[in-house]
């Protein structure tokens, strides 16, 4: 069984090789993300592919795979909007995924981003990097025990984020359409409006449903927030209207915004670009970058921990093993058209 894995970094390759000792699949790897332009860069005789976030498994790509004899398509992600599931079903592909590779990995980045905004870490490090050791008013911070943290979405990741904030003494409140009983151990549920108005920092952990909660965080949402509060988004880019966040920071309506997700990711991830190139691809993102250190952006790396990648590998290989033996897998996303 020959498997081709997309979007692989060096630490991930070693972890995938270790996980594969149980199965003895023949693995090959690329750092590139799948596109319609590079789909033909496929090792001869590939039986299965493992996709990653920002790969583009479109109908055209899946049809090409079918013509080349690729039998299985799985994704090592929880999200699956990069796969045309209807086309997959029509072509006979049952697509498996990794529903939860590590809630703590994602939650820990959200927490770290929040800490950086509150304690002004990025500003201070930038100053000393340039030889400036003066203490100034921009370094002044509030203690966590004096803060209210709002967790918007209290599923597995939101719950873990709430535990981090509770652990450092913050008051934690939460809102979710479907409250999590376990989360009540570390937070108090309030209405969404109460969360917006009371929070010194809003941490976003809701799932994204295209056409339903786009621009959830917009000018109206921000207008209800505390002056000089902040927002953290490690969920999905369309949940936040980046232009509205940028304008709010420029007008000092909120202090900052930290995100691990942004529009046009597939055109940017794994690439070294000039600011002019970024401006052409995403003018709002270029403007956002210019607001550093009050606006912090990371290249979709919340998943990038030892435990998360191990779980990605283990579950992806388990999915493939089940597909080979039974024709389906526990995490299947779609039915196959008969």
RODO-2510 file (C-alpha; in nm, 4 decimals, decimal comma):
residues 338
     n   res          X          Y          Z
     1     x     0,0000     0,0000     0,0000
     2     x     0,1637     0,3228    -0,1197
     3     x     0,0542     0,6385     0,0625
     4     x     0,1359     0,9982    -0,0345
     5     x     0,1131     1,2576     0,2452
     6     x     0,0696     1,6313     0,1783
     7     x     0,1771     1,9362     0,3809
     8     x     0,4351     1,7517     0,5890
     9     x     0,6979     1,9225     0,8043
    10     x     1,0156     1,7427     0,9169
    11     x     0,8981     1,6716     1,2766
    12     x     0,5722     1,5320     1,1376
    13     x     0,7505     1,2949     0,9003
    14     x     0,9377     1,1326     1,1879
    15     x     0,6167     1,0926     1,3893
    16     x     0,4290     0,9455     1,0904
    17     x     0,7110     0,6965     1,0278
    18     x     0,6976     0,5863     1,3913
    19     x     0,3190     0,5468     1,3843
    20     x     0,3453     0,3482     1,0598
    21     x     0,5554     0,0752     1,2244
    22     x     0,2268    -0,0933     1,3175
    23     x     0,1073    -0,1052     0,9542
    24     x     0,4142    -0,1114     0,7294
    25     x     0,2611     0,1116     0,4634
    26     x     0,4986     0,2492     0,1998
    27     x     0,5060     0,6241     0,2738
    28     x     0,6184     0,9235     0,0719
    29     x     0,5914     1,2866     0,1756
    30     x     0,5747     1,6384     0,0383
    31     x     0,5772     1,9747     0,2100
    32     x     0,3497     2,1074    -0,0643
    33     x    -0,0243     2,1445    -0,0231
    34     x    -0,2452     1,9839    -0,2854
    35     x    -0,3727     2,2127    -0,5627
    36     x    -0,5192     2,1617    -0,9087
    37     x    -0,1878     2,2918    -1,0426
    38     x     0,0333     2,0355    -0,8661
    39     x    -0,2045     1,7366    -0,8505
    40     x    -0,0035     1,5527    -1,1162
    41     x     0,3014     1,5484    -0,8875
    42     x     0,1957     1,2102    -0,7597
    43     x     0,4304     0,9145    -0,7053
    44     x     0,3698     0,6309    -0,9508
    45     x     0,1413     0,3633    -0,8094
    46     x    -0,0008     0,5714    -0,5235
    47     x    -0,2885     0,3834    -0,3577
    48     x    -0,3923     0,6432    -0,0988
    49     x    -0,3418     1,0085    -0,0137
    50     x    -0,3468     1,1808     0,3234
    51     x    -0,4590     1,5426     0,2909
    52     x    -0,4017     1,8396     0,5166
    53     x    -0,5718     2,1724     0,5851
    54     x    -0,5642     2,4073     0,2829
    55     x    -0,5249     2,1188     0,0408
    56     x    -0,7763     2,1455    -0,2425
    57     x    -0,9386     1,8101    -0,3103
    58     x    -1,1755     1,9479    -0,5726
    59     x    -1,3835     1,7436    -0,8167
    60     x    -1,1109     1,7894    -1,0794
    61     x    -0,8422     1,6607    -0,8406
    62     x    -1,0505     1,3635    -0,7262
    63     x    -1,1279     1,2698    -1,0864
    64     x    -0,7542     1,2791    -1,1594
    65     x    -0,6869     1,0543    -0,8597
    66     x    -0,9485     0,8086    -0,9852
    67     x    -0,7867     0,7999    -1,3291
    68     x    -0,4512     0,7216    -1,1663
    69     x    -0,5855     0,4362    -0,9567
    70     x    -0,5828     0,6107    -0,6184
    71     x    -0,8176     0,4004    -0,4044
    72     x    -0,8396     0,5942    -0,0769
    73     x    -0,8566     0,9600     0,0272
    74     x    -0,8379     1,0650     0,3929
    75     x    -0,7658     1,3951     0,5645
    76     x    -0,5616     1,4332     0,8828
    77     x    -0,7768     1,7271     0,9928
    78     x    -1,0971     1,7822     1,1857
    79     x    -1,2264     2,0315     0,9281
    80     x    -1,3167     1,9017     0,5835
    81     x    -1,4237     2,2010     0,3737
    82     x    -1,1170     2,1396     0,1539
    83     x    -1,2708     1,8181     0,0196
    84     x    -1,5554     1,8053    -0,2350
    85     x    -1,7550     1,5388    -0,0536
    86     x    -2,0242     1,5098    -0,3208
    87     x    -1,7630     1,4447    -0,5869
    88     x    -1,5911     1,2005    -0,3516
    89     x    -1,9150     1,0065    -0,3037
    90     x    -1,9891     1,0045    -0,6764
    91     x    -1,6405     0,8682    -0,7459
    92     x    -1,6610     0,6014    -0,4772
    93     x    -1,4305     0,7585    -0,2190
    94     x    -1,5275     0,7368     0,1474
    95     x    -1,3310     1,0155     0,3159
    96     x    -1,2090     0,9625     0,6716
    97     x    -1,0930     1,2433     0,8978
    98     x    -0,9391     1,3073     1,2419
    99     x    -1,2276     1,4531     1,4490
   100     x    -1,0161     1,5651     1,7457
   101     x    -0,6392     1,5425     1,7195
   102     x    -0,5691     1,7429     2,0376
   103     x    -0,8038     2,0002     2,1899
   104     x    -0,5266     2,1048     2,4288
   105     x    -0,2910     2,1886     2,1404
   106     x    -0,5367     2,4393     1,9953
   107     x    -0,6476     2,5709     2,3343
   108     x    -0,2886     2,6256     2,4475
   109     x    -0,2167     2,8517     2,1501
   110     x    -0,5359     3,0484     2,2170
   111     x    -0,4260     3,0903     2,5787
   112     x    -0,0701     3,1873     2,4792
   113     x    -0,2042     3,4446     2,2318
   114     x    -0,4293     3,5905     2,4992
   115     x    -0,1413     3,6117     2,7451
   116     x     0,0738     3,7855     2,4821
   117     x    -0,1931     4,0498     2,4244
   118     x    -0,2653     4,1070     2,7928
   119     x     0,0981     4,1169     2,9102
   120     x     0,2145     4,3051     2,5949
   121     x     0,4792     4,0385     2,5318
   122     x     0,5237     4,1049     2,1610
   123     x     0,5729     4,4776     2,2207
   124     x     0,8308     4,4220     2,4959
   125     x     1,0298     4,1620     2,3029
   126     x     1,0306     4,3875     1,9977
   127     x     1,1663     4,6777     2,2026
   128     x     1,4536     4,4834     2,3591
   129     x     1,5342     4,3172     2,0258
   130     x     1,6076     4,6675     1,9010
   131     x     1,8217     4,7534     2,2034
   132     x     1,5522     4,9533     2,3846
   133     x     1,5354     4,8550     2,7525
   134     x     1,3248     5,1509     2,8659
   135     x     1,0076     5,0730     3,0576
   136     x     0,7154     5,2660     2,9102
   137     x     0,3385     5,2941     2,9544
   138     x     0,2720     5,0494     2,6696
   139     x     0,4082     4,7688     2,8898
   140     x     0,1566     4,8281     3,1701
   141     x    -0,0710     4,5271     3,2196
   142     x    -0,3551     4,3984     3,4338
   143     x    -0,3242     4,0833     3,6415
   144     x    -0,5184     3,7815     3,5242
   145     x    -0,7119     3,7644     3,8516
   146     x    -0,8631     4,1032     3,7666
   147     x    -0,9826     3,9938     3,4220
   148     x    -1,2982     3,8382     3,2823
   149     x    -1,2335     3,5970     2,9963
   150     x    -1,5202     3,5105     2,7618
   151     x    -1,5161     3,1677     2,5963
   152     x    -1,7363     3,1771     2,2869
   153     x    -1,8015     2,8108     2,2126
   154     x    -1,7474     2,5662     2,4984
   155     x    -1,6903     2,2369     2,3192
   156     x    -1,3725     2,0345     2,3639
   157     x    -1,1337     2,3155     2,2690
   158     x    -1,3252     2,5938     2,4423
   159     x    -1,3437     2,3837     2,7578
   160     x    -0,9657     2,3339     2,7572
   161     x    -0,9099     2,7071     2,6998
   162     x    -1,1401     2,7854     2,9922
   163     x    -0,9357     2,5534     3,2162
   164     x    -0,6153     2,7381     3,1272
   165     x    -0,7670     3,0760     3,2171
   166     x    -0,9283     2,9437     3,5349
   167     x    -0,5887     2,8049     3,6338
   168     x    -0,4296     3,1509     3,6363
   169     x    -0,7092     3,3025     3,8428
   170     x    -0,9226     3,4761     3,5811
   171     x    -1,3009     3,4920     3,6026
   172     x    -1,4231     3,2791     3,3107
   173     x    -1,7631     3,3098     3,1467
   174     x    -1,8943     3,1232     2,8458
   175     x    -2,1648     3,1059     2,5835
   176     x    -2,2681     2,8134     2,3660
   177     x    -2,5921     2,7169     2,1950
   178     x    -2,5350     2,3720     2,3430
   179     x    -2,3836     2,4120     2,6925
   180     x    -2,1184     2,1628     2,8003
   181     x    -2,1857     2,0212     3,1478
   182     x    -1,8155     1,9631     3,2109
   183     x    -1,7395     2,3272     3,1298
   184     x    -1,9571     2,4412     3,4197
   185     x    -1,6737     2,3269     3,6481
   186     x    -1,4565     2,6145     3,5256
   187     x    -1,6884     2,8796     3,3826
   188     x    -2,0242     3,0464     3,4306
   189     x    -2,2669     3,0435     3,1394
   190     x    -2,4120     3,3780     3,0328
   191     x    -2,5948     3,5068     2,7262
   192     x    -2,3892     3,6020     2,4221
   193     x    -2,4617     3,9717     2,4786
   194     x    -2,3527     3,9458     2,8426
   195     x    -2,0320     3,7726     2,7359
   196     x    -1,9543     4,0454     2,4829
   197     x    -2,0146     4,3257     2,7335
   198     x    -1,8355     4,1688     3,0324
   199     x    -1,5238     4,0176     2,8747
   200     x    -1,1783     4,1718     2,8769
   201     x    -1,0824     3,9095     2,6206
   202     x    -1,3087     3,7010     2,3959
   203     x    -1,1635     3,3655     2,2891
   204     x    -1,3444     3,2157     1,9886
   205     x    -1,3962     2,8396     1,9734
   206     x    -1,7166     2,7958     1,7735
   207     x    -1,7310     2,5758     1,4622
   208     x    -1,7721     2,7542     1,1300
   209     x    -2,0818     2,6871     0,9214
   210     x    -2,0532     2,8494     0,5801
   211     x    -2,3377     3,0904     0,5134
   212     x    -2,4631     3,0693     0,8725
   213     x    -2,2106     3,2357     1,1026
   214     x    -1,9830     3,4231     0,8649
   215     x    -1,8636     3,7535     1,0168
   216     x    -1,9964     3,6570     1,3593
   217     x    -1,7423     3,8986     1,5031
   218     x    -1,8183     4,2208     1,3180
   219     x    -1,8530     4,5934     1,3750
   220     x    -2,1761     4,5468     1,5712
   221     x    -2,0245     4,2753     1,7948
   222     x    -1,7132     4,4848     1,8574
   223     x    -1,9179     4,7971     1,9368
   224     x    -2,0629     4,6153     2,2412
   225     x    -1,7227     4,5085     2,3773
   226     x    -1,5401     4,6720     2,6659
   227     x    -1,3074     4,9535     2,5609
   228     x    -0,9556     4,8199     2,4917
   229     x    -1,0547     4,4550     2,5267
   230     x    -0,9139     4,1915     2,2894
   231     x    -1,0150     3,8991     2,0677
   232     x    -0,8436     3,5657     1,9991
   233     x    -0,9424     3,3454     1,7045
   234     x    -0,7896     3,0005     1,6542
   235     x    -1,1098     2,8608     1,5018
   236     x    -1,1851     2,9729     1,1440
   237     x    -1,1095     3,2956     0,9579
   238     x    -1,4619     3,3698     0,8251
   239     x    -1,5939     3,3955     1,1814
   240     x    -1,4197     3,7322     1,2205
   241     x    -1,4537     4,0283     0,9874
   242     x    -1,0841     4,1163     0,9809
   243     x    -1,1466     4,4602     0,8319
   244     x    -1,3777     4,5490     1,1220
   245     x    -1,1188     4,4248     1,3740
   246     x    -0,8455     4,6294     1,2048
   247     x    -1,0576     4,9445     1,2088
   248     x    -1,1505     4,8903     1,5745
   249     x    -0,7839     4,8616     1,6755
   250     x    -0,6890     5,1700     1,4745
   251     x    -0,9678     5,3633     1,6473
   252     x    -0,8648     5,2250     1,9906
   253     x    -1,2079     5,0697     2,0396
   254     x    -1,0393     4,7406     2,1237
   255     x    -0,6779     4,6782     2,2174
   256     x    -0,5871     4,3821     2,0035
   257     x    -0,6626     4,0763     1,7973
   258     x    -0,4644     3,7523     1,7707
   259     x    -0,5398     3,4872     1,5113
   260     x    -0,4060     3,1608     1,3748
   261     x    -0,6439     3,1713     1,0781
   262     x    -0,7006     3,4179     0,7947
   263     x    -0,8590     3,4475     0,4502
   264     x    -0,6734     3,3139     0,1437
   265     x    -0,4680     3,0798     0,3614
   266     x    -0,4030     2,8377     0,0764
   267     x    -0,2292     3,1171    -0,1184
   268     x    -0,0048     3,2058     0,1761
   269     x     0,0705     2,9035     0,3948
   270     x     0,4193     2,7516     0,3523
   271     x     0,5348     3,0492     0,1448
   272     x     0,7808     3,3330     0,2073
   273     x     0,6189     3,6435     0,0590
   274     x     0,6975     4,0130     0,0338
   275     x     0,4512     4,2579     0,1844
   276     x     0,3671     4,3752    -0,1690
   277     x     0,2753     4,0193    -0,2641
   278     x     0,0614     3,9811     0,0484
   279     x    -0,1121     4,3100    -0,0293
   280     x    -0,2069     4,1827    -0,3756
   281     x    -0,3431     3,8571    -0,2362
   282     x    -0,5127     3,9990     0,0721
   283     x    -0,4974     4,3783     0,1266
   284     x    -0,6733     4,3580     0,4633
   285     x    -0,4222     4,1038     0,5912
   286     x    -0,1349     4,3301     0,4874
   287     x    -0,2935     4,6150     0,6827
   288     x    -0,3464     4,3831     0,9794
   289     x     0,0205     4,2815     0,9813
   290     x     0,1167     4,6486     0,9981
   291     x    -0,0663     4,6760     1,3327
   292     x     0,1797     4,4415     1,5088
   293     x     0,2218     4,4087     1,8079
   294     x    -0,1456     4,4796     1,8766
   295     x    -0,2482     4,2423     1,6006
   296     x    -0,0748     3,9042     1,6128
   297     x    -0,0917     3,6488     1,3314
   298     x     0,0467     3,2946     1,3201
   299     x     0,0409     3,0668     1,0104
   300     x    -0,2251     2,8138     1,1187
   301     x    -0,0028     2,6218     1,3605
   302     x    -0,2356     2,5510     1,6542
   303     x    -0,2194     2,1810     1,5634
   304     x     0,1623     2,1745     1,5482
   305     x     0,2512     1,9837     1,8675
   306     x     0,3958     1,6398     1,9301
   307     x     0,0733     1,4949     2,0710
   308     x    -0,1542     1,6430     1,8042
   309     x     0,0594     1,5173     1,5156
   310     x     0,0882     1,1716     1,6758
   311     x    -0,2909     1,1548     1,6977
   312     x    -0,3219     1,2716     1,3369
   313     x    -0,0902     0,9928     1,2241
   314     x    -0,2453     0,7203     1,4406
   315     x    -0,6040     0,8000     1,3400
   316     x    -0,5218     0,8523     0,9707
   317     x    -0,3520     0,5127     0,9484
   318     x    -0,6353     0,3512     1,1457
   319     x    -0,8843     0,5043     0,9001
   320     x    -0,6917     0,3631     0,6045
   321     x    -0,6615     0,0213     0,7670
   322     x    -1,0384     0,0128     0,8256
   323     x    -1,1109     0,1293     0,4712
   324     x    -0,8910    -0,1455     0,3285
   325     x    -1,0467    -0,4173     0,5461
   326     x    -1,4128    -0,3108     0,5569
   327     x    -1,4691    -0,0503     0,2862
   328     x    -1,5536     0,2180     0,5406
   329     x    -1,4109     0,3739     0,8589
   330     x    -1,5355     0,5019     1,1922
   331     x    -1,4757     0,8671     1,1008
   332     x    -1,6290     0,8518     0,7510
   333     x    -1,7668     1,1854     0,6345
   334     x    -1,9761     1,0739     0,3402
   335     x    -2,1759     0,7883     0,1900
   336     x    -2,0798     0,6404    -0,1451
   337     x    -2,3356     0,6617    -0,4243
   338     x    -2,4406     0,3148    -0,5379
***
